[in-house]
Amino acid sequence: MAVLLQSTAYSRSFVMYLTGTKTPATGKTVTVNLSKAGAAFGAAAGTVAEIANGWYKVGLTTVDTNTVGDLAFNCTASGCDPTDFADQVGATPANMVQINGQATNGNNATLSLAQLNVQNSGGAAIIAVSTGGNGAGIQISGNGTGNGIISTGGSTGAGIAAVGGSSSGPGINAFANGAGDGITAVGTGNGNGLNALGHGSGNGISAGAGATGHGISAEGGATSGNGITAIGQTIGHGILSEGGATSGDGILAIGVGSGNGIQASGSANGNGFGASGSGSGNGIAAIAGTTGNGIQASGGSGSGQGIDARGIGNGIGLNLVGVGNKSLVASQGISGPLDASTYNAMADAALVRDWTVTTVSSTPASRSTMNALRVLRNGYLTAGSTVDVLEEDGSSIAWTSTVTTSGGASLIVENVGN
């Protein structure tokens, strides 16, 4: 008697003998009828095939084994004695009795395998929940150059979908240990270390902070480990974040209330955010789309700044070095007080400005400072009651004035300053 699992296909073997003998019957067409749990006999759904030496097999289908209880067989063929026997169909066991000698009913068994292949067409293949203390649901460690996890997404599914806890648990928690990195994303060849693409109105990376948690929290190791290290190889980018085709941002960081969109604080000699370009590469390349911004930083609704860059000690809060003739273009202006040294530098620059190479308009406002000073340096021409003040080329007229003359007026011959 064989023990069969309910609704499970099974290949059942049996022998046929010639009538009245123990001679194996070969080359016969065998008919198999089944009785499920004492019901009437009926033809098996599976097909019958000859093996050899009088042995045959019936390929039981899930229909043949769908009833728990006795499964009786009646196998007949021309010129043969019937072969009758019964198997037992049992329900699929819900739990294993023990693993590695440990009972499973107390959830204290440990399973050690060289490899585990789990496939489930109806839902999650593996569900691992840790209910004790601070235990992890799954802890996976790679060895040597092997990865802890290699995860490949389906046609529309994600390689890894990490959802944080309902209160303060992060979706992914990556801690750097010693000199190791919490997350290392290295692009090789033309590949990117980390490629986050937003589609439609979706974001390349969307990190939302909980009530007290951070959107992204990356802490370097106690010695020299970085919170995040992204290194681009050849023409690959360390981090490439592209906004969606319509209105999605490559990276969108929004400070709410008094929180900052992005806060990067350096300690000791470290930078809050260090981005260094090599060769012809940029430390940071932020390229705006058709209507999008290269970088958009929105301050919080309360008092938070979109970008808050503060220099500590001799450090510079924000250092902008332009290529060509631009280091900063602010279409909405820049607000904030300037220190005394900056005011003096601006005044000094205005005093020594060379008008002949200026890029300002050649026709400034009539009553501007430049037009007022032109009469002192560029000279003027008089014709009757008209005075023409010249431009820097010595011939073009900047502005014209009408004067009144008098032959009896006093003539000033000297002015000595004190």
C-alpha positions in Angstrom: 0.0 0.0 0.0 1.2 3.4 -0.9 0.4 6.6 1.0 -0.6 9.4 -1.4 -1.0 13.1 -0.8 -4.4 14.6 -1.5 -4.7 16.3 -4.9 -1.1 15.4 -5.8 -0.1 13.6 -9.0 1.6 10.3 -8.6 2.9 7.5 -10.8 1.6 4.2 -9.4 3.3 0.9 -10.6 1.6 -2.6 -10.6 2.2 -6.1 -12.2 -0.1 -8.1 -14.5 0.0 -11.9 -14.9 -1.4 -14.2 -17.6 -4.7 -15.9 -16.6 -4.1 -18.8 -14.2 -0.3 -18.4 -14.1 2.4 -16.4 -12.6 3.8 -15.5 -16.0 4.3 -11.8 -16.5 1.9 -10.4 -19.1 3.5 -8.2 -21.7 2.2 -6.0 -24.5 -1.2 -5.7 -23.0 -3.7 -2.9 -23.0 -4.6 -2.4 -19.4 -7.7 -0.6 -18.1 -7.5 0.9 -14.6 -10.7 1.7 -12.6 -10.6 3.6 -9.3 -12.9 3.7 -6.2 -12.5 6.8 -4.0 -13.2 6.4 -0.3 -15.7 3.5 -1.0 -17.5 5.1 -3.9 -18.4 3.3 -7.2 -15.5 2.4 -9.5 -14.8 4.7 -12.4 -12.1 5.0 -15.1 -8.9 6.6 -13.9 -8.2 10.1 -15.4 -4.5 9.2 -15.8 -3.0 7.1 -18.7 -1.6 3.6 -18.4 1.8 2.7 -19.9 3.8 -0.5 -19.9 7.2 -0.6 -18.1 8.7 -4.0 -18.7 8.5 -7.7 -17.5 4.8 -7.5 -16.8 5.0 -4.2 -15.0 2.7 -1.3 -15.8 2.1 2.2 -14.4 -0.8 4.6 -14.2 -0.1 8.3 -14.0 -2.6 9.4 -11.3 -3.7 13.0 -11.8 -4.8 15.5 -9.1 -8.4 14.5 -10.0 -7.6 10.8 -9.2 -6.2 11.7 -5.8 -8.6 14.5 -4.8 -10.5 12.5 -2.1 -9.1 11.6 1.3 -9.4 7.9 2.2 -9.0 4.5 0.5 -8.2 4.6 -3.2 -9.0 1.1 -4.6 -7.6 -0.1 -7.9 -9.1 -2.6 -10.3 -6.6 -3.3 -13.2 -7.8 -5.6 -16.1 -6.5 -6.7 -19.5 -7.5 -9.4 -22.0 -6.0 -12.8 -21.1 -4.9 -11.7 -17.7 -5.9 -12.1 -14.1 -7.2 -8.8 -12.6 -4.9 -7.0 -10.3 -6.6 -5.4 -7.3 -5.0 -3.3 -4.5 -5.7 -0.2 -2.4 -3.7 2.9 -1.4 -4.4 5.5 1.2 -4.9 9.2 0.3 -4.2 11.6 3.1 -4.5 15.4 3.5 -1.4 17.4 2.9 0.4 17.8 6.2 0.1 21.3 7.7 3.3 21.1 9.7 6.5 19.2 10.0 6.9 17.1 13.1 10.5 17.9 13.7 13.6 19.5 12.1 17.1 18.5 13.0 15.7 16.5 15.9 13.8 19.5 17.4 10.0 19.6 17.7 8.4 22.2 15.5 5.3 22.8 17.6 7.3 25.1 19.9 8.8 27.2 17.1 12.2 26.3 18.4 13.6 24.1 15.6 16.6 25.2 13.4 16.8 24.0 9.8 20.3 23.8 8.3 20.5 23.3 4.5 23.1 23.6 1.9 20.6 25.3 -0.4 16.9 26.1 -0.2 14.7 26.5 -3.3 11.2 27.8 -2.4 8.6 28.5 -5.1 5.0 29.6 -4.5 2.7 30.5 -7.4 0.0 31.8 -5.1 1.7 34.4 -2.9 4.9 35.1 -0.9 7.5 32.4 -1.3 9.1 33.0 2.1 7.5 34.7 5.1 10.0 35.3 8.0 8.7 37.1 11.1 10.8 37.6 14.2 8.7 37.9 17.4 11.4 37.7 20.0 13.3 40.7 21.4 15.3 42.6 18.7 15.7 39.6 16.4 15.8 40.2 12.6 13.2 38.6 10.3 16.0 37.5 8.0 19.7 37.7 8.5 21.9 36.9 5.5 25.6 37.2 5.3 27.8 36.9 2.1 31.2 35.2 2.3 34.3 36.4 0.5 33.2 38.2 -2.7 29.7 36.8 -2.5 26.8 39.0 -1.8 24.5 38.7 1.1 21.4 39.0 -1.2 21.1 38.9 -4.9 17.5 40.0 -5.8 16.2 40.2 -9.3 12.8 41.8 -9.9 10.1 40.3 -12.1 8.8 42.0 -15.2 7.0 44.7 -13.2 8.0 43.7 -9.7 10.9 45.2 -7.6 14.1 43.3 -6.8 13.6 44.4 -3.2 10.5 46.0 -1.8 11.3 47.3 1.7 8.5 48.7 3.8 9.2 50.3 7.2 7.4 49.4 10.3 4.1 51.2 11.3 5.9 53.3 13.9 9.6 54.0 13.6 11.1 50.9 11.9 13.0 51.7 8.7 12.4 49.9 5.4 16.1 49.3 5.1 18.5 49.7 8.0 22.2 49.7 6.9 24.8 50.2 9.6 28.5 50.6 8.8 30.7 48.5 11.0 34.3 49.7 11.7 35.7 50.8 8.3 32.9 49.1 6.4 30.1 51.0 4.6 26.5 50.8 5.4 25.7 50.7 1.7 28.3 50.5 -1.0 27.0 51.1 -4.6 29.8 50.7 -7.1 29.2 51.1 -10.8 31.4 49.0 -13.1 31.9 49.5 -16.9 28.9 51.4 -18.1 26.8 50.4 -15.1 25.7 52.7 -12.3 26.3 52.1 -8.6 22.8 53.1 -7.9 20.2 53.8 -10.6 17.0 55.4 -9.5 14.6 56.4 -12.3 11.3 58.1 -11.7 8.5 57.3 -14.2 5.5 59.5 -14.9 5.0 61.6 -11.8 6.9 59.2 -9.6 10.3 60.0 -8.0 13.5 58.3 -8.6 14.0 57.9 -4.8 11.2 58.8 -2.4 12.2 58.7 1.3 9.6 59.8 3.7 10.4 60.2 7.3 8.1 58.9 10.0 7.0 60.9 13.1 10.5 60.8 14.5 12.5 59.0 11.9 14.6 60.3 9.0 13.8 59.9 5.3 17.3 58.5 4.9 19.7 57.9 7.7 23.2 56.9 6.7 25.9 57.0 9.4 29.6 56.4 8.8 31.6 54.0 10.9 33.3 54.9 14.1 36.7 55.3 12.4 36.8 56.0 8.6 33.7 54.3 7.1 31.3 56.5 5.1 27.6 56.5 5.5 27.2 56.3 1.8 30.0 55.7 -0.8 29.0 55.8 -4.4 31.8 55.4 -6.9 31.3 55.7 -10.7 33.6 53.6 -12.9 34.7 54.6 -16.5 31.6 56.5 -17.7 29.2 55.0 -15.1 27.8 57.2 -12.3 28.2 56.7 -8.6 24.6 57.8 -8.3 22.3 58.5 -11.2 18.9 59.9 -10.4 16.7 61.0 -13.2 13.3 62.6 -12.9 10.2 61.2 -14.6 9.4 62.1 -18.2 6.8 64.6 -17.1 7.0 66.2 -13.7 9.0 63.7 -11.5 12.2 64.9 -9.8 15.4 63.0 -9.8 15.7 63.7 -6.1 13.0 65.6 -4.2 13.9 66.6 -0.6 11.2 68.7 1.1 11.6 70.0 4.7 8.3 70.1 6.6 7.8 72.4 9.6 11.3 73.0 11.0 12.9 70.0 9.4 15.4 70.2 6.6 15.0 68.6 3.2 18.5 67.3 3.4 20.8 67.8 6.4 24.4 66.8 6.1 26.7 67.6 9.0 30.4 67.1 9.0 32.4 66.3 12.1 36.0 67.1 12.9 37.7 67.5 9.5 34.9 65.8 7.6 32.6 67.5 5.2 28.8 67.5 5.6 28.6 66.6 2.0 31.7 65.9 -0.1 31.4 65.6 -3.9 34.6 65.6 -5.9 34.8 65.4 -9.7 37.7 63.7 -11.4 39.0 64.4 -14.8 36.2 65.8 -16.8 33.6 64.5 -14.4 31.6 66.7 -12.1 31.3 66.4 -8.4 27.6 66.9 -8.8 25.8 67.1 -12.2 22.2 68.3 -11.9 20.7 68.7 -15.3 17.2 70.2 -15.6 14.6 68.7 -17.9 12.5 70.7 -20.3 10.5 72.4 -17.5 12.1 70.9 -14.4 14.9 72.2 -12.2 18.4 70.8 -11.9 18.1 71.0 -8.2 14.9 72.1 -6.4 15.1 72.7 -2.6 11.9 73.9 -0.9 12.0 75.2 2.6 9.6 73.9 5.2 6.2 75.6 5.7 7.4 77.0 9.0 11.0 78.2 9.3 13.0 75.4 7.5 15.3 76.4 4.7 15.4 74.6 1.3 19.3 74.6 1.7 21.0 75.7 4.8 24.8 76.0 4.3 26.8 77.3 7.2 30.5 77.7 7.5 32.0 76.8 10.8 35.3 78.4 11.9 37.3 79.0 8.7 35.1 76.7 6.6 32.9 78.1 3.8 29.2 77.5 4.0 28.8 77.3 0.2 31.7 77.7 -2.3 30.6 78.3 -5.9 33.3 78.4 -8.6 31.9 79.3 -12.0 33.2 78.2 -15.4 33.3 81.1 -17.8 31.7 84.1 -16.3 29.0 82.6 -14.1 29.2 81.1 -10.6 25.7 81.6 -9.5 22.5 82.5 -11.4 19.5 83.3 -9.1 16.4 84.1 -11.0 14.5 84.9 -7.8 17.3 86.8 -6.1 19.3 86.1 -3.0 18.2 87.2 0.5 20.3 87.6 3.5 22.8 90.1 5.1 26.3 90.6 3.8 29.3 91.0 6.1 31.5 94.2 6.1 34.3 92.7 4.0 31.8 91.8 1.3 30.4 95.3 1.2 33.9 96.8 1.0 34.9 94.4 -1.8 31.9 95.3 -3.8 32.6 99.1 -3.3 36.3 98.6 -4.3 35.3 96.7 -7.4 32.9 99.5 -8.5 35.7 102.2 -8.0 38.3 100.4 -10.2 35.9 99.2 -12.8 37.2 99.7 -16.4 34.3 101.3 -18.4 35.8 100.4 -21.7 35.4 96.7 -21.1 32.1 96.9 -19.2 29.3 94.6 -20.3 26.5 96.8 -19.0 24.1 98.5 -21.5 25.7 101.3 -23.6 22.6 103.3 -23.0 22.1 103.4 -19.2 19.3 105.5 -17.7 19.8 109.2 -18.3 20.1 110.0 -14.6 22.4 107.1 -13.7 25.7 107.2 -11.8 27.6 106.2 -14.9 26.2 109.0 -17.0 26.9 111.5 -14.2 30.6 110.5 -14.0 31.1 110.5 -17.8 31.2 114.2 -17.9 34.2 114.2 -15.6 36.4 111.6 -17.4 35.2 111.3 -21.0 34.8 115.0 -21.8 32.2 117.0 -23.6 31.6 119.2 -26.6 29.8 122.6 -26.7 28.1 124.2 -29.6 26.2 127.4 -28.8 23.8 126.5 -26.0 24.2 122.7 -26.3 26.6 120.4 -24.4 27.2 116.8 -25.7 28.7 114.4 -23.1 30.8 111.7 -24.8 30.9 107.9 -24.3 34.1 105.9 -23.7 35.0 105.8 -27.3 35.5 109.6 -27.3 33.1 110.3 -30.2 29.7 108.8 -29.5 27.3 111.0 -27.5 26.1 109.6 -24.2 23.7 112.5 -23.4 23.0 116.1 -24.3 22.1 119.1 -22.2 21.0 122.7 -23.0 22.9 125.4 -21.1 22.4 129.2 -20.7 25.5 131.4 -21.2 26.2 135.0 -20.0 29.1 137.2 -21.2 29.2 139.1 -17.8 29.5 136.0 -15.6 32.6 135.4 -13.4 35.1 132.9 -14.7 36.6 130.4 -12.2 40.3 130.1 -12.9 41.4 127.8 -10.0 39.9 125.3 -7.4 42.2 124.1 -4.7 40.9 121.3 -2.5 41.5 121.1 1.2 
